[in-house]
Structures are given as structure tokens and as C-alpha cells.
């Protein structure tokens, strides 16, 4: 390496403080909303090639990043997602978020959930229970399947078409009820419908006697964050009437975005 090239490399390296490099890599991958290669990450950092690969290996080893189905690409792992969820649960944000859910719950008069995707399925991040004595218990922290829940289908429908197909083909399409989509083609057709209409319905696909409706929550740049959903027993809410509260859910999404990210 000549003196000019060495000077340029040193200048590029100096642009990114050493103590911030790991954090900045995690931020870039999180902001991208899609798996990235180390080279793609480095376009925003300009570090020497050996450095970016070493730092990515550190984040992989510590559980902040994980490899995608394409092993060259990296995506947020459980530890990074848990950290993000923890930040969203700080006291002032958590109180305001819960109040936004309470407002929706008062209007729909059923249990309302804030749900986010994880490796194990959709996770209930927050919820407000209905005051009805007959209700379906799914506590905060519960993970539910992608393929047969209203919130899970909003996540699958948010994926680009080719990645959606790959994801669905990898899922175990277990039958939870007689209405569960257990074929790849049937689920993909349902997800196309969800993507077009902008919301999802669980028509007794996860539990017999339960319907649910979910609206996706997108961040700036059309990045999927999670879903706002409500569920109810069919003795109170039918499949035909379940979507009547869509305007309330969509208004709730706007309020949540203001609370969480403004």
C-alpha cells in the first residue's frame, strides 16, 4: 500500500469512532429493514474490509446479529430485538403506549394487542384486556404462529413477494383448527389479499371460537414494525362484523406511531 492509499484508509477509519462502530453496524442493519451483507453495511461506514468483517463476526458471536437464509446476509437477532423492545418499554413511553391501547380497547370493547415479530413467531408486546368475563387469555410475552394469526399474516404480507414465498415454504404450517391454512399455495393467496387490503383477519384459524383483526404498523420508509390487533370470541363478534372496527384500529396505529417514534 502506498502512502497516499494508507493515508486515505486511515482517514476513512477515523471518521467512525472506535467505540461506536458496533453500535452503528447494529443501527444500519436495523434501519435497513432487510438482511444485509457486510459489504452493503460498509457502504455507509467506509471501514477497511477486514475491520467490517471482524466487527460483524463479533455481533454474530454475541447474539446481536444472525445469518439469514442466505448466509452472506445478516439480520437482527434476538438480543438486538430484545434491546429494542426494552427501549420501547421505558416508563414514559410504556405508559403513553398503554394509554393508546386503552383508548382503542374502550372503542372496540374487546382485548387489544400490540404485537411484534420474533424468530419464534409474533410476540405480544403489550395488551389491554376486555372487561367481559368471558375472554381469551394470551398474556404479554406470548408467542403465536405467523401463518394462522391476524398479526402474523400482516407480517408475512409485508415481505417482498419472493422473500414471502421463501419464508412461507420454510414454515411448518401446522393445523390449529379446521380453518388454518396448511398449504403453501392457500396461505400465499391469503397473504396476497392481506397485502392488497392492508389488514388481516383471523377467521378461527388459530383458535376455534375466536376471530381477530390486525392492522400493520409501518415506520418511515415502509418498514414493518408490528401490528395493532383485537380479538374476540365468536359469540360476541362474527367474522362478518369483525372488520367494522378497522377505522378505530387505524386511528390507533397513528397514535402509537406518534407515541413511539416522534
N, C-alpha and C positions, 0 to 999 in steps of 0.2 A: 504494500500500500504506500503510495507516495504521500508527501507531506500535505498536499492540498486535500487529498481524499481523507487522510487521517484527521485533519482539522475540521472537515465537513461532518464526519461521523461524530466527533466529539461535540460539535455544536448541536447536532440533532439530539444527541443523548442528553445534553444539558437542558434542553427545552422541557424535559419531563422530569421533575424532581424524583429522586430515587424512592423516597418514602411514599410517593403517590402512584407509582406505576401499577402495582397490583390492583389498587382501588380503581384506577382509570380503565384498566382492562375489563374488570367486572362491570363497570358502568357502561362501557361501549357495547359489550355483549347484551346487557340488559336493555339498553336503549334500542338496539337493532331489531329486537322482536323476532329474530330468526337466528339459526345456528350460523356461526362464522368460523372461517379458518384463521389461524394466527396471522397469515399474510394480510387478510382483509382487516383484521383488528389493527394491524400495524400501520395501515394507511393513514390512520388518524393520530398515530403516535410518532412514527419515524424513528423507531429504535433500531439498533443493529439486529440482524436476523437471529443470531444466537441468543440475544437477550430476550426477544419476544417469545421465542420457543421455551426458554428456561422459565420465564415467568408464567407462561400458560401451563407448563408442567407442574409448577408449584400450586397453582389454583386447582388443577385437576387432583393432585395428590391430597390436598387439604379439603376437598369436597365442595369447593365453591363453583366449579365448572364440571361438566361431564361431557362425554362424547355423544354426538348424535348418531343416528343410524348410519350416516356417512361418517366414519371415524375421523376424517380430516377436520370435521366441523365441531365446534364447541358450543354448548348452550348452558344456561344457568342450572346449577344442581341444587339439591335440597337445601344445603347450608346457606346458599345465597338467597334462595326464595324465602327461607325462614327468617333471615335477617330483614328482608323487605317487609314481610308480614309483621315482624316485631316493630319496625319503624312506624307502620300504619296503626299499631296498637298503642302508641304513646298516649298518655292520658287525655290531652285536649282533643287530639284527632279522634281517638276512640269514642269519646263522649259525643262529639258532633256527628260522627258516623252513625252511632247507635240512635241518635235522635232522628236522623234522616230516615233510618229504617222504621222507627216507631211511627213516623208520620205516614209512611206507606202502609204499615200494618193497620193503623186506625181506619184508613180509607178502604182497604180491601177486606178487613175484618177476618184475616187469616194469617198464618205464620209466614213471615217474610225472611229471606235469607240472602246474605252476601256470600258468594261462592267463587273460589279461585282455583285454577288448575294446578295440580301437582303430579308427580310421577305415578302415585297410587290412585289417581282419579281426581274428581272435583272435591275440594275441601271447604267445609263450612267455616268461613272466617268470622262471621257474626250472624246473629239471628234475633228476631223478636217473635216470641211465641204468641199464638192466638189465645184469647181468654175463654174460648169454648172448652168445656170439659172433655169433649171427645176430640183428640188431636193426635197427630202422628209425630213421634219423638225422633228427631235426628239432631243430636247435640252439636254444639260448636266443636270443631276439630274432627268431626266425622268425615270420612272419605267415601264418596259414592261413585259408581261407574260413569264412564264417559258416554257409553253407547245407548243407555236407556234412561237417562235423566234429562230434564229440560235444560239445566245449566250445562251439562256435559255436551249436549248436542249443539249449544251455541258456540262452545269452544271448538269442536270439530268442524263446524261450518265456517269458522273464522279462518281456517287454514287455507293456504293456496290449493287449488284443485289437485295438483299432482301429489303434494305432500298429504293432503286429506286422504287420498286413495291409499298411499303407503301406510299412513297411520292406522286407518280402519283395517287394512289387511293384516296388521300386526296385533290387533286387539283380539282378546278372547271374547267372542260375542255370546256370552252366557245368557240363557233364558231365565229371567227372573219371574216373568208372568207369561201368559199366553199372547200378550201384545208386544213383547220385546222383539226388536229387530235382531234376528240371528243370522241373517245372510248379508254378505258384504254389499251386494247389489241393492238390496232393500234399504239398508242403512244409508248408503250413498245417495239414493234417490230422496230419502227423507232429509238428508243434510243439504242437498241442492235446494229443496223447498225452504228450509230454515234460512239459508243464505239469501234467498230471494226476498222472503217476507220480513226478515230482520228480527224474528223472535222464534221461540221454540215452545212446543207443548209436549209434556209427558202424559200420554193418554193411557194411564195404568200400565206403563211399560216397566217401571221399577218395582212398584208395589200394587197388588190388587186393591182396588178401592181408593186409590189416590191419584189425583191429577195435579199437574204443576205447570206453571207458565214462567218462562225466563226471558229476559232481555239482556243482550250483551252490553258490556261496558268497554268502550274503546277509548284509549288515550289518544293524544295528539299524534297524527301520523297513522291512524287506523291500526294501532297496536292493541290487541286484545288484552284486557286486564282481568276480567272476571264476568260474573253475571249477577243481576238482581232478579230474584225469583220469589214466587209464593207457591205454596202447595196447600191442598185441602182434601178432605175425604169426599168421595163422590156423593155421599148422602147430602152434602151441602152445596157442592159445586159440580156441575156436569161438564163434560167435555165441550158441549156446545156453548156454555156460558163462561168457561174458564178464561177466555180471551177478552172478556168485557172490561177487565181492569188494566189492559195494556197501556192506556194513556197515563194511569197512575204510576205504573212501573217506569215508564219512560221519563216522566217528571222526576221520579225518584233517582234515576240514573244521573240526570243533570245536577241534582242537588248533591249527590255523592261525589261527583267529579269536582264540584266547587269545594267541597269539604276536604277531599283527599289530596287534591293536586293544585289548587290555586294558591 
